């Protein structure tokens, strides 16, 4: 049995990744507060901000993954808030880090022992994993932390046959982006103009890269930019 565990597979990049892995014959598990609408996905209700909820989901997964021949664990879900360095309460920052960083560690600790050689541990970061913009203070911090986690994970798993990578999408047409920028066509056009193709990225394009990354351990420890050639400011 081959398994794909994807956080936030209910919408956007996560849902498209679930679809692609289903097509390859994987048992797909969605860890999210919302169910994935795709037939065949195993939905495990999981609030990544709640440690008890994570433990319960991992208990189910531990039974399901026993004897799995290959596993991919894709850390896709993230929380994004509009905040700034001079206007971000510490408890708000902690809440974002709980979802975007601490939850990832909790899942890794519980599931890595069940992942055999040939498995992958993939982080969905952002262009903001290596740069910053105004108004996304806590999100930028968390995405930089994911970059450090991926690199540390790569080093700590040396010799275990499990590879890792950080996929960094540019502006992708997801629910999270739309919540942040709205649906105004002129705003979308302006954001699309920030890359060389003049459009938003389709979630399936990132999902295809995740599937490819899982199949190619040569990229172990890599940061994979997926932004259509984003312009440098």
C-alpha positions as CSV (number, residue, x, y, z in Angstrom):
1,X,0.0,0.0,0.0
2,X,1.2,3.5,-0.9
3,X,-0.1,6.4,1.1
4,X,-0.3,10.2,0.7
5,X,-1.0,12.2,3.9
6,X,-1.9,15.8,3.0
7,X,-2.8,18.6,5.5
8,X,-5.5,20.9,4.1
9,X,-6.5,18.7,1.2
10,X,-10.0,20.1,1.3
11,X,-9.3,23.0,-1.1
12,X,-6.7,24.5,-3.5
13,X,-3.3,22.9,-3.8
14,X,-4.0,20.2,-1.3
15,X,-7.2,19.1,-3.1
16,X,-5.4,19.0,-6.4
17,X,-2.5,17.0,-4.9
18,X,-5.0,14.5,-3.4
19,X,-6.6,14.1,-6.8
20,X,-3.2,13.4,-8.5
21,X,-2.1,10.8,-5.8
22,X,-5.5,9.1,-6.0
23,X,-4.9,8.7,-9.8
24,X,-1.6,7.0,-9.0
25,X,-3.3,4.5,-6.7
26,X,-2.3,6.0,-3.4
27,X,-4.5,5.8,-0.3
28,X,-5.0,9.5,0.4
29,X,-5.6,11.0,3.8
30,X,-6.8,14.5,4.3
31,X,-6.0,16.2,7.7
32,X,-8.2,19.2,7.9
33,X,-11.2,20.7,9.7
34,X,-13.1,20.4,6.4
35,X,-13.6,17.3,4.3
36,X,-12.1,16.9,0.9
37,X,-14.9,16.6,-1.7
38,X,-13.1,14.0,-3.8
39,X,-14.4,10.4,-3.8
40,X,-11.9,8.0,-2.3
41,X,-10.1,10.4,0.1
42,X,-10.0,9.4,3.8
43,X,-11.0,12.5,5.7
44,X,-9.5,12.7,9.2
45,X,-11.0,15.7,11.0
46,X,-8.0,17.6,12.4
47,X,-7.5,21.1,13.8
48,X,-3.8,21.8,13.4
49,X,-4.0,24.4,16.2
50,X,-5.1,21.8,18.6
51,X,-2.5,19.3,19.9
52,X,-5.2,16.8,21.1
53,X,-6.8,16.8,17.6
54,X,-3.5,16.2,16.0
55,X,-2.8,13.2,18.4
56,X,-6.2,11.7,17.6
57,X,-5.6,11.9,13.8
58,X,-2.1,10.4,14.2
59,X,-3.5,7.5,16.2
60,X,-5.8,6.7,13.2
61,X,-2.9,7.1,10.8
62,X,-0.6,4.9,12.7
63,X,-3.0,2.0,12.3
64,X,-3.6,2.8,8.7
65,X,0.1,3.1,7.7
66,X,1.3,-0.2,9.3
67,X,3.1,-2.1,6.5
68,X,2.9,0.8,4.0
69,X,5.6,0.4,1.3
70,X,5.8,4.1,0.5
71,X,4.5,7.3,2.1
72,X,4.5,11.0,1.3
73,X,3.7,13.5,4.1
74,X,2.8,16.8,2.6
75,X,2.6,19.8,4.9
76,X,0.3,22.0,2.9
77,X,-2.1,23.7,5.3
78,X,-1.2,27.2,6.6
79,X,-2.7,30.1,8.4
80,X,-2.2,33.6,7.1
81,X,-3.1,36.8,8.9
82,X,-2.8,40.5,7.9
83,X,-0.4,41.9,10.5
84,X,2.7,44.0,10.8
85,X,5.8,44.1,13.0
86,X,4.5,47.0,15.0
87,X,0.9,45.6,15.2
88,X,1.1,41.9,15.9
89,X,0.2,40.7,19.4
90,X,2.4,37.9,20.7
91,X,-0.6,35.5,21.2
92,X,-1.6,36.1,17.6
93,X,2.0,35.3,16.4
94,X,1.9,32.2,18.6
95,X,-1.3,31.0,17.0
96,X,0.1,31.3,13.5
97,X,3.3,29.5,14.6
98,X,1.2,26.7,16.2
99,X,-0.5,26.0,12.9
100,X,2.3,26.6,10.5
101,X,5.3,25.3,12.5
102,X,4.5,23.4,15.7
103,X,1.8,21.3,14.1
104,X,4.3,20.2,11.4
105,X,6.7,19.1,14.1
106,X,4.0,17.2,15.9
107,X,3.0,15.3,12.8
108,X,6.6,14.5,11.9
109,X,7.3,13.1,15.4
110,X,4.3,10.9,15.2
111,X,4.5,9.7,11.6
112,X,8.2,9.6,10.6
113,X,8.7,6.2,12.5
114,X,6.1,4.7,10.1
115,X,7.6,6.0,6.9
116,X,9.8,3.4,5.1
117,X,12.6,4.0,2.7
118,X,11.4,5.7,-0.5
119,X,9.1,8.0,1.4
120,X,9.1,11.8,1.2
121,X,8.4,14.7,3.6
122,X,7.4,17.7,1.6
123,X,6.8,21.2,2.9
124,X,4.6,23.7,1.0
125,X,6.3,27.0,1.7
126,X,6.0,30.3,-0.2
127,X,8.1,32.9,-2.0
128,X,7.9,34.5,1.5
129,X,10.1,31.6,2.8
130,X,13.0,33.6,1.5
131,X,11.8,37.2,1.3
132,X,9.3,39.5,3.0
133,X,6.5,41.9,2.1
134,X,4.7,44.3,4.3
135,X,1.5,43.3,6.0
136,X,2.2,39.6,6.4
137,X,4.4,39.6,9.5
138,X,3.5,36.4,11.2
139,X,3.1,34.5,7.9
140,X,6.5,35.5,6.7
141,X,8.1,34.4,10.0
142,X,6.4,31.0,9.9
143,X,7.4,30.4,6.2
144,X,11.0,31.3,7.0
145,X,10.8,28.8,9.9
146,X,9.5,26.1,7.5
147,X,12.6,26.6,5.4
148,X,14.8,26.0,8.4
149,X,12.7,22.9,9.4
150,X,13.1,21.4,5.9
151,X,16.9,21.9,5.9
152,X,17.2,20.5,9.4
153,X,15.0,17.6,8.5
154,X,17.1,16.8,5.6
155,X,20.2,16.6,7.7
156,X,18.7,14.6,10.5
157,X,17.2,12.0,8.2
158,X,20.5,11.2,6.5
159,X,20.8,7.6,5.6
160,X,17.1,6.7,6.3
161,X,16.0,6.8,2.6
162,X,13.4,9.6,3.2
163,X,13.9,12.7,1.2
164,X,12.5,16.2,1.8
165,X,12.0,19.5,-0.1
166,X,10.4,22.9,0.3
167,X,8.1,23.8,-2.6
168,X,7.7,27.6,-2.8
169,X,4.6,28.7,-4.8
170,X,4.2,32.2,-6.0
171,X,0.8,33.8,-6.2
172,X,-1.5,30.8,-6.6
173,X,-5.3,31.1,-7.1
174,X,-6.3,29.6,-3.8
175,X,-8.9,30.3,-1.2
176,X,-6.3,31.7,1.1
177,X,-5.0,34.2,-1.5
178,X,-8.5,35.3,-2.4
179,X,-9.2,35.9,1.3
180,X,-6.1,38.1,1.4
181,X,-6.5,40.0,-1.8
182,X,-10.2,39.8,-2.7
183,X,-11.7,39.1,-6.1
184,X,-11.3,42.5,-7.8
185,X,-10.2,41.9,-11.4
186,X,-7.8,44.8,-11.4
187,X,-6.1,43.5,-8.3
188,X,-5.7,40.1,-9.8
189,X,-4.3,41.6,-13.0
190,X,-1.8,43.7,-10.9
191,X,-0.7,40.6,-9.0
192,X,-0.4,38.5,-12.2
193,X,1.8,41.2,-13.7
194,X,4.4,40.4,-11.0
195,X,5.5,37.3,-12.9
196,X,6.6,36.8,-16.5
197,X,3.4,35.1,-17.6
198,X,1.1,37.8,-16.3
199,X,-1.3,35.4,-14.5
200,X,-2.0,33.6,-11.2
201,X,-0.7,30.1,-10.8
202,X,-3.2,27.3,-11.0
203,X,-3.2,25.0,-7.9
204,X,-2.8,22.0,-10.1
205,X,0.6,23.3,-11.3
206,X,1.9,23.2,-7.7
207,X,0.3,19.8,-7.1
208,X,2.1,18.4,-10.1
209,X,5.4,19.6,-8.7
210,X,4.6,18.0,-5.4
211,X,3.9,14.7,-7.1
212,X,7.2,15.0,-9.1
213,X,9.1,15.9,-5.9
214,X,7.9,12.8,-4.2
215,X,9.1,10.6,-7.1
216,X,12.5,12.2,-7.3
217,X,14.8,11.9,-4.2
218,X,17.6,13.6,-6.1
219,X,16.0,16.9,-4.9
220,X,16.5,16.0,-1.2
221,X,17.0,19.2,0.8
222,X,16.1,21.5,-2.2
223,X,14.1,24.7,-2.3
224,X,11.9,24.5,-5.4
225,X,10.7,27.8,-6.7
226,X,7.3,27.7,-8.4
227,X,6.4,31.2,-9.2
228,X,6.3,31.6,-13.1
229,X,9.5,33.8,-12.9
230,X,8.4,36.3,-10.2
231,X,9.8,39.8,-10.7
232,X,12.4,40.9,-8.2
233,X,11.5,44.1,-6.4
